[in-house]
Amino acid sequence: MRSAIGVCLIVFGTVIVSLPAISDLARNYFAMQLMSPEGFHNISIGGTMSAEYRFGCWILGACMIATSAIVWISALRYELKNARKASTQPWSNAAIR
């Protein structure tokens, strides 16, 4: 369960970090497609995303990715602790194998 949460946090964190760049590329591409029949070769439209919004997306995405790393590390530590405990107890199933 924890690994699924970690993967989800990494995927959505990456999407949020890349959202401003994808938005700018899509806006420019569709503007060029709209203007291309009239012979325009370059277009610049004002009103891009604000720097605060870009920074917010970067911080939120980075925090999500960092949280997933913490979740994975805690899951790994939990598994190692249980494996160590199972190997030291003679009545556990791991010692029988």
Contact map, one row per residue, 1 for C-alpha under 8 A:
1111100000000000000000000000000000000000000000000000000000000000000000000000000000000000000000000
1111110000000000000000000000000000000000000000000000000000000000000000110010000000000000000000000
1111111000000000000000000000000000000000000000000000000000000000000000110010000000000000000000000
1111111100000000000000000000000000000000000000000000000000000000000000000000000000000000000000000
1111111110000000000000000000000000000000000000000000000000000000000100000000000000000000000000000
0111111111000000000000000000000000000000000000000000000000000000001110110000000000000000000000000
0011111111100000000000000000000000000000000000000000000000000000000100000000000000000000000000000
0001111111110000000000000000000000000000000000000000000000000000000000000000000000000000000000000
0000111111111000000000000000000000000000000000000000000000000001101100000000000000000000000000000
0000011111111100000000000000000000000000000000000000000000000001100100000000000000000000000000000
0000001111111110000000000000000000000000000000000000000000000000000000000000000000000000000000000
0000000111111111000000000000000000000000000000000000000000001001000000000000000000000000000000000
0000000011111111100000000000000000000000000000000000000000011111100000000000000000000000000000000
0000000001111111110000000000000000000000000000000000000000001100100000000000000000000000000000000
0000000000111111111000000000000000000000000000000000000000001000000000000000000000000000000000000
0000000000011111111000000000000000000000000000000000000011011000000000000000000000000000000000000
0000000000001111111100000000000000000000000000000000000011111100000000000000000000000000000000000
0000000000000111111111000000000000000000000000000000000001000000000000000000000000000000000000000
0000000000000011111111100000000000000000000000000000000010000000000000000000000000000000000000000
0000000000000000111111110000000000000000000000001000010010000000000000000000000000000000000000000
0000000000000000011111111000000000000000000000000000000000000000000000000000000000000000000000000
0000000000000000011111111100000000000000000000000000000000000000000000000000000000000000000000000
0000000000000000001111111110000000000000000000000000000000000000000000000000000000000000000000000
0000000000000000000111111111000000000000000000010000000000000000000000000000000000000000000000000
0000000000000000000011111111100000000000000000000000000000000000000000000000000000000000000000000
0000000000000000000001111111110000000000000000000000000000000000000000000000000000000000000000000
0000000000000000000000111111111000000000000000000000000000000000000000000000000000000000000000000
0000000000000000000000011111111100000000001110000000000000000000000000000000000000000000000000000
0000000000000000000000001111111110000000000000000000000000000000000000000000000000000000000000000
0000000000000000000000000111111111000000000000000000000000000000000000000000000000000000000000000
0000000000000000000000000011111111100000001000000000000000000000000000000000000000000000000000000
0000000000000000000000000001111111110001111000000000000000000000000000000000000000000000000000000
0000000000000000000000000000111111111000000000000000000000000000000000000000000000000000000000000
0000000000000000000000000000011111111000000000000000000000000000000000000000000000000000000000000
0000000000000000000000000000001111111111000000000000000000000000000000000000000000000000000000000
0000000000000000000000000000000111111111100000000000000000000000000000000000000000000000000000000
0000000000000000000000000000000011111111000000000000000000000000000000000000000000000000000000000
0000000000000000000000000000000000111111000000000000000000000000000000000000000000000000000000000
0000000000000000000000000000000000111111100000000000000000000000000000000000000000000000000000000
0000000000000000000000000000000100111111111000000000000000000000000000000000000000000000000000000
0000000000000000000000000000000100010011111000000000000000000000000000000000000000000000000000000
0000000000000000000000000000000100000001111100000000000000000000000000000000000000000000000000000
0000000000000000000000000001001100000001111110000000000000000000000000000000000000000000000000000
0000000000000000000000000001000000000000011111000000000000000000000000000000000000000000000000000
0000000000000000000000000001000000000000001111110000000000000000000000000000000000000000000000000
0000000000000000000000000000000000000000000111110000000000000000000000000000000000000000000000000
0000000000000000000000000000000000000000000011111000000000000000000000000000000000000000000000000
0000000000000000000000010000000000000000000011111100000000000000000000000000000000000000000000000
0000000000000000000100000000000000000000000000111110110000000000000000000000000000000000000000000
0000000000000000000000000000000000000000000000011111110000000000000000000000000000000000000000000
0000000000000000000000000000000000000000000000001111111000000000000000000000000000000000000000000
0000000000000000000000000000000000000000000000000111111100000000000000000000000000000000000000000
0000000000000000000000000000000000000000000000001111111110000000000000000000000000000000000000000
0000000000000000000100000000000000000000000000001111111111000000000000000000000000000000000000000
0000000000000000000000000000000000000000000000000011111111100000000000000000000000000000000000000
0000000000000000000000000000000000000000000000000001111111110000000000000000000000000000000000000
0000000000000001101100000000000000000000000000000000111111111000000000000000000000000000000000000
0000000000000001110000000000000000000000000000000000011111111100000000000000000000000000000000000
0000000000000000100000000000000000000000000000000000001111111110000000000000000000000000000000000
0000000000001001100000000000000000000000000000000000000111111111000000000000000000000000000000000
0000000000011111100000000000000000000000000000000000000011111111100000000000000000000000000000000
0000000000001100100000000000000000000000000000000000000001111111110000000000000000000000000000000
0000000000001000000000000000000000000000000000000000000000111111111000000000000000000000000000000
0000000011011000000000000000000000000000000000000000000000011111111100000000000000000000000000000
0000000011001100000000000000000000000000000000000000000000001111111110000000000000000000000000000
0000000000000000000000000000000000000000000000000000000000000111111111000000000000000000000000000
0000010010000000000000000000000000000000000000000000000000000011111111100000000000000000000000000
0000111011000000000000000000000000000000000000000000000000000001111111110000000000000000000000000
0000010000000000000000000000000000000000000000000000000000000000111111111000000000000000000000000
0000000000000000000000000000000000000000000000000000000000000000011111111100000000000000000000000
0110010000000000000000000000000000000000000000000000000000000000001111111110000000000000000000000
0110010000000000000000000000000000000000000000000000000000000000000111111111000000000000000000000
0000000000000000000000000000000000000000000000000000000000000000000011111111100000000000000000000
0000000000000000000000000000000000000000000000000000000000000000000001111111110000000000000000000
0110000000000000000000000000000000000000000000000000000000000000000000111111111000000000000000000
0000000000000000000000000000000000000000000000000000000000000000000000011111111100000000000000000
0000000000000000000000000000000000000000000000000000000000000000000000001111111110000000000000000
0000000000000000000000000000000000000000000000000000000000000000000000000111111111000000000000000
0000000000000000000000000000000000000000000000000000000000000000000000000011111111100000000000000
0000000000000000000000000000000000000000000000000000000000000000000000000001111111110000000000000
0000000000000000000000000000000000000000000000000000000000000000000000000000111111111000000000000
0000000000000000000000000000000000000000000000000000000000000000000000000000011111111100000000000
0000000000000000000000000000000000000000000000000000000000000000000000000000001111111110000000000
0000000000000000000000000000000000000000000000000000000000000000000000000000000111111111000000000
0000000000000000000000000000000000000000000000000000000000000000000000000000000011111111100000000
0000000000000000000000000000000000000000000000000000000000000000000000000000000001111111110111100
0000000000000000000000000000000000000000000000000000000000000000000000000000000000111111110101100
0000000000000000000000000000000000000000000000000000000000000000000000000000000000011111110000100
0000000000000000000000000000000000000000000000000000000000000000000000000000000000001111111100100
0000000000000000000000000000000000000000000000000000000000000000000000000000000000000111111100110
0000000000000000000000000000000000000000000000000000000000000000000000000000000000000000111110110
0000000000000000000000000000000000000000000000000000000000000000000000000000000000000110111111110
0000000000000000000000000000000000000000000000000000000000000000000000000000000000000100001111111
0000000000000000000000000000000000000000000000000000000000000000000000000000000000000110000111111
0000000000000000000000000000000000000000000000000000000000000000000000000000000000000111111111111
0000000000000000000000000000000000000000000000000000000000000000000000000000000000000000011111111
0000000000000000000000000000000000000000000000000000000000000000000000000000000000000000000011111
